[in-house]
Amino acid sequence: MYDYYAIIWFLLSCVFVRSMYFVVDKRLKKYKRYANLPRFRQMYIQKNLIKSIYLAFLTVYATFAVILQIVNTDTWDNHIIHRLAVIYVSNDFIGLVCVDNLPKTTRIHHIVTTILVSAALSIDFQTSDIGKAMLVYTMASASAYIVNLHLAVRWLWPPNTLRWLRYIAGAIYVTCCCISWIWHLVWIVSVDIGIYHLCYLLTLGWIVRDDIILMQWLTRE
């Protein structure tokens, strides 16, 4: 059964995220480097700064509310997972709608995550191996919230000043992606592949492509 009530959480989270754009903008306007940036760049900073904070809280909460339940009792709580999923994707959706000049791969990434979460609201994570794979990839991505922090603050400092932060973010991102990809490879060879599995993997390919591009940028010399 489709979890329509989770859509209410999605809408409320979208309103909250959008309102935080104004709060962050007001806070940063006192910094000359930020104030001199074009409007689309300012909103890009707002988007990534808010997303990094959002993902940090979601990662910690999901670890205790979802992951520990799975590890200890093999209980996949659909109610919590659905709501955390829509909260997670609300930031991508608002960025997609409100932030101009996003890179093409980033726009595709946000579109795909929105589609996947919309589909996830009809999934029983307790029984669906595709749902479990989606949760693994989402948790791995959320755990690399420092990447979004770097994408935001790099515009507030002179070029190369935060190179150390980029390298740290890159190392964490590579680690999280590799864990997720290895898990998916093991998963692929251990399940009976059907049409829905293929659809999921083909859709996920767009996200992986964006992950690789971002990974290359973060780890370049």
C-alpha positions in Angstrom: 0.0 0.0 0.0 1.3 3.4 -0.9 2.3 5.6 2.0 0.4 8.8 1.2 0.9 10.2 4.7 4.6 10.4 4.0 3.9 12.9 1.3 2.7 15.3 4.1 6.1 14.9 5.7 7.7 15.7 2.3 5.7 18.9 1.8 6.4 20.0 5.4 10.1 19.3 5.0 10.2 21.2 1.6 8.6 24.2 3.3 11.2 24.0 6.2 14.1 23.6 3.8 13.0 26.6 1.6 12.6 28.8 4.7 16.1 27.9 5.8 17.4 29.3 2.5 16.3 32.7 3.7 17.8 32.2 7.2 21.2 31.1 5.8 21.1 34.0 3.2 20.6 36.5 5.9 23.4 35.1 8.1 25.9 35.0 5.2 25.1 38.4 3.7 27.4 40.1 6.2 30.4 38.4 4.5 31.6 40.4 1.6 32.8 37.4 -0.5 29.3 35.9 -0.2 27.5 39.2 -0.9 29.5 39.8 -4.1 28.5 36.4 -5.6 25.8 36.2 -8.2 22.4 35.2 -6.9 22.4 31.6 -8.3 25.8 31.0 -6.6 24.5 32.3 -3.3 21.6 29.9 -3.5 23.9 27.1 -4.4 25.8 27.8 -1.2 22.5 27.9 0.7 21.4 24.6 -0.8 24.6 22.7 0.0 25.1 24.1 3.5 21.5 23.2 4.5 21.8 19.8 2.9 25.0 19.0 4.8 23.4 19.8 8.1 20.2 18.0 7.1 22.1 14.8 6.1 24.3 14.9 9.3 21.2 14.8 11.5 19.4 12.2 9.3 22.5 10.0 9.4 22.8 10.0 13.1 19.0 9.5 13.7 18.7 6.8 11.0 21.7 4.9 12.6 19.8 4.6 15.9 16.2 4.4 14.7 16.7 2.2 11.6 20.1 0.6 11.3 20.3 -0.7 14.9 16.9 -2.2 14.5 18.0 -4.0 11.4 21.2 -5.3 12.9 19.7 -6.4 16.2 16.3 -7.7 15.1 16.2 -7.6 11.3 13.3 -5.2 11.6 12.9 -2.8 8.6 10.5 -0.1 9.9 8.6 1.1 6.9 7.0 4.0 8.8 10.4 5.5 9.8 12.2 4.6 6.6 9.5 6.2 4.4 9.5 9.5 6.4 13.3 9.7 6.5 13.4 9.1 2.8 11.1 12.0 1.9 12.9 14.3 4.3 16.2 13.2 2.6 14.9 14.0 -0.9 13.1 17.2 0.0 16.4 19.1 -0.1 17.2 17.7 -3.6 13.7 18.6 -4.8 13.9 22.2 -3.5 17.4 22.6 -5.0 16.1 21.3 -8.3 13.2 23.8 -8.3 14.8 26.9 -6.8 18.5 26.9 -7.7 19.4 28.0 -11.2 22.4 26.9 -13.2 22.9 23.6 -11.4 25.3 21.2 -13.3 23.5 18.9 -15.6 24.6 15.8 -13.8 23.5 17.3 -10.5 20.0 18.0 -11.9 19.7 14.5 -13.2 20.9 13.2 -9.8 18.1 15.2 -8.0 15.5 14.1 -10.5 16.5 10.4 -10.1 16.5 10.5 -6.3 13.1 12.1 -6.3 11.7 9.4 -8.6 13.3 6.6 -6.5 11.9 8.0 -3.2 8.5 8.4 -4.8 8.6 4.7 -5.8 10.0 3.7 -2.4 6.8 4.8 -0.7 5.1 1.8 -2.2 7.8 -0.6 -1.0 7.8 -2.9 1.9 11.4 -2.7 3.0 11.0 -5.8 5.2 10.5 -8.0 2.2 11.8 -6.1 -0.8 15.5 -6.7 -1.7 15.3 -3.7 -4.0 14.1 -1.6 -1.1 17.0 -2.8 1.0 19.5 -1.9 -1.7 18.0 1.6 -2.0 18.4 2.1 1.8 22.0 1.0 1.6 22.8 3.5 -1.2 20.9 6.3 0.6 22.7 5.7 3.9 26.1 5.6 2.2 25.3 8.9 0.4 24.0 10.6 3.4 27.0 9.6 5.5 29.2 11.7 3.1 27.5 15.0 4.2 30.9 16.6 4.5 31.0 16.8 0.7 28.0 19.2 0.7 29.7 21.2 3.4 32.8 21.6 1.2 30.7 22.4 -1.9 29.2 25.3 0.1 32.0 26.8 2.0 34.6 26.7 -0.8 33.0 29.8 -2.3 33.4 31.7 1.0 37.2 31.4 1.0 40.0 32.3 -1.4 40.8 29.6 -4.0 42.7 26.5 -2.7 42.4 27.7 0.9 40.2 24.7 1.8 42.1 22.2 -0.3 42.6 20.1 2.9 38.8 19.9 3.4 38.3 18.9 -0.2 40.8 16.0 0.2 39.1 14.9 3.5 35.7 15.1 1.8 37.0 13.2 -1.2 38.4 10.4 1.0 35.1 10.0 2.9 33.1 10.1 -0.4 35.3 7.5 -2.1 35.0 5.3 1.0 31.2 5.6 1.3 30.7 5.0 -2.5 33.0 2.0 -2.5 31.2 0.4 0.4 27.9 0.9 -1.3 29.1 -0.3 -4.7 30.7 -3.5 -3.2 27.5 -4.2 -1.3 25.5 -3.8 -4.5 27.9 -6.1 -6.5 27.5 -8.8 -3.8 23.7 -8.2 -3.8 23.5 -8.5 -7.6 25.1 -11.9 -7.7 23.0 -13.2 -4.8 19.5 -12.4 -6.1 17.4 -13.6 -9.0 17.6 -10.6 -11.3 14.2 -9.6 -12.7 12.8 -6.7 -14.6 12.4 -4.5 -11.5 16.0 -5.2 -10.5 17.2 -4.1 -14.0 15.0 -0.9 -13.8 16.5 -0.1 -10.4 20.1 -0.7 -11.6 19.6 1.4 -14.8 18.1 4.2 -12.8 20.9 4.0 -10.2 23.4 4.3 -13.0 22.6 8.0 -13.4 23.4 8.6 -9.7 26.6 6.5 -9.9 27.7 8.6 -12.9 27.3 11.8 -10.9 29.1 10.2 -8.0 32.1 9.3 -10.1 32.3 12.9 -11.6 32.1 14.4 -8.2 34.6 11.9 -6.8 37.1 12.8 -9.6 36.8 16.5 -8.9 37.2 16.0 -5.1 40.4 13.9 -5.5 42.1 15.8 -8.2 45.5 17.5 -7.5 
